[in-house]
Structures are given as C-alpha cells and as structure tokens.
Amino acid sequence: MNLKHDVRTIARQFQIAGEFLEAAPYGSGHINDTYCVVFNKNGSRVRYIFHRINHHIFKQPLALMENVQRVTAHLAAKVAGEPDASRRVLTLISSRDGAAYFRDEIDNIWRAYIFIENARGYDAVESPAQALSAAKAFGRFQKLLADLPAPRLNDTIPDFHHTPKRFATLEETILDDVANRAKSARGEIQFALRHKAICSVLLSAKLPERVTHNDTKFNNVLIDDATGEGICVIDLDTVMPGLVLYDFGDMVRTTTSPAKEDERDLSKVTMQFPMFEALARGYLSSAAEFLTPAEKKFLPFSGKLITFETGIRFLTDYLAGDTYFKVHREGHNLDRCRTQFKLVESIEQQEEKMSQLMETL
C-alpha cells in the first residue's frame, strides 16, 4: 500500500521494541492523519496508533501535546490500581529523545499511542445501553480531570465552542461568498439566521469553566468488546478549558440520531428520546456530584446549541470552499450541515419533554 507518509521511518523515531511490519490508514477522523502500525515483538503482532497532527487546524501543536501529556498522566494516576487500568487511558510512547512527540524534517508533529485492544469506537450508536456507557465514560473523564493541578490547560483551538464568534464568521463568509456557493445553500443560510439568538445563551449564563473534552462524538469512546463498558475516552486534541455543556451537547448531537453525520436522506435524521434519556442517565451517574444546578438545567438546551453550532461550521466551510473539514464528494459539507439542522428541528420538537426528564433525574 502506498501511504501518504513514510510511516516506517517515522515509527523508528519512537521507543518501540521489535520489527516494523506494516502500517495502514485507520479510523474515520476528519482532521489528523491516523495510521495503525504493527510491530513484531518476540513473535507477536503488537499494534500502535500513530497520528500526524494537522498543524493547519492545530496551529500550536506543541501546546496541544503539552495538554495531552498532562491529561494522560493525570488520568493514569487516577485510575492506577483499577482493573484494566492500562486500557482506561491513552498511553503516549516517547520518542527516541524522550519527548512526547517527534518532529520530522518538514516540521510535522507525530505522536504514538499504545493500541487499546478488544475495544472499538462505533460511528453510530447501536442501543441505548451503548449510549449510557459512552455518556458515563465522558462524565467520568470530566470528573477525573476536575482536580487537574494548575496551570490552566492551553487553548488548542481558541474560541472553539464560542458560538457567537462561529456565527459571526458564518455571516462574513456569506457576504464574501468566495466559492460562489451561497445561492445553493439559501435555505440553510435562512435557517441559520433564524436561530442566531440561541448562540449566546450558554456564554451569558456565567457557568464555571472546567477541563472538558470538546469533541465528544460517540466514536470518541472505545466500547469494551466483552463488557460493553465505555472503557477509554480518545481523541484528546481538543481537551482544554470549556463548559461541561459543550461536551454533553455534542453527545446529544452524535448519539441520539440513527443517521450518519453526512446522511443525505433527511427523513432518517431524528433525535430518539430513549437515546437522550440514556445519555442523561449515564452522564449524571458519573458527573452529578460536581455539576451545579445551572449546568444540569442547561443539559437539554446544550444538545440543540452544539448541533446548531456544528451545522454552521459545516455551512461556513462549504461556503468558504471546503478548507477545514476533509470532504469526499461534491457538496459533502452542505450534506453535513443539513443533517445538523434537521436534528436541531427534531430536538426543538422534544425540548420540553427533555427538560421534564431532567427534573426527575
């Protein structure tokens, strides 16, 4: 297989014993380049995950890696002594010079993790029980990091979930229309403009800043093959200071609808209330003890906001000519936008019922 990068050479720069066997692209992420790398170690095939960090998106990759190193070390210390402790936290492999990353000759930043076996991420949730397990894992992730010592983590993408700024960028992009696509997205633009008022609700609520994951897609929790437990939270590039509502909202966005993020048949896009209830129960089983009443109150709204925010990000990228998210077909980002906006509508239709549920939990 011809790979985009010389992974064999990169792999030699990390403290991995054994003989390099093979590497192949891995996963469904939009941003970084990810490879599964296999070594022969004393006759056994041992797998690792390698990432080339996308420095066009993460403009300070060393600050990002400082966050990842601090967070994984803190989590490892917190779970030490638990059953399967080594599978509950991502483990960085040091480079030959002892750093948490390797910088290649063209300034790409690479990192390597031990592959967590007998668990996998799912691009689509298969049952409320899976949703509960994932939400419990994300809640526990926040809880374990609640006492992360100072200093404050770096902002790997400044204003990542600052919805009013995301909206302002959309408005500018509509006006510029550099790719001449505004006409083909007229309905989506009108939907966005009608919802502008919701953008500032969470930022105006004066909620506490915490250490949050900021990308809690369902497939960013590895589900144990044997037990169904959400065993490890992955993809730590956006772990930074934020609101817990951002994390819960993204769980709602990525877990409650049976449709894929880029589904073209919008009749398949709906917020399934049993999935929302499973998320709420799972999350609160881990996080309830440190949440404030205001944080708990806004949990239902957060799903609508983060889904809307993600939709306007896809719409902005479509109008700008697809410069941020990887696309695999014409209009891919517009398809993604449409699924988000349809899900917003479904959430709005059930918002009162969601709030009533929270009063019982």
Protein Blocks (a to p, Z undefined) as FASTA:
>chain_A
ZZfbdfklmmmmpccedjdfbdcdedjbfkbccddddddeehiacddddddddfklmmcl
mlmmmmmmmmmmmmmmmmgoiahklmmpccddddfkopabdcdfkopacddddddehiac
dfbdfbfklmmmmmmmmmmmmmmmmmgccdddddfbghklmmklmmmmmmmmmmnomnop
mmmmmmmmmmmmmmmmmmmmmmmnopacdddeklacfklcccdfklopafbcghjllgcc
ddfklmmmmmmmmmmpmbdfklfblmlgccdfklmmmmmmmmmmmmmmmpcfklmmmmmm
mmmmmmmmmmmmmmmmmmnopambccfbehklmmmmmmmmmmmmmmmmmmmmmmmmmmmZ
Z
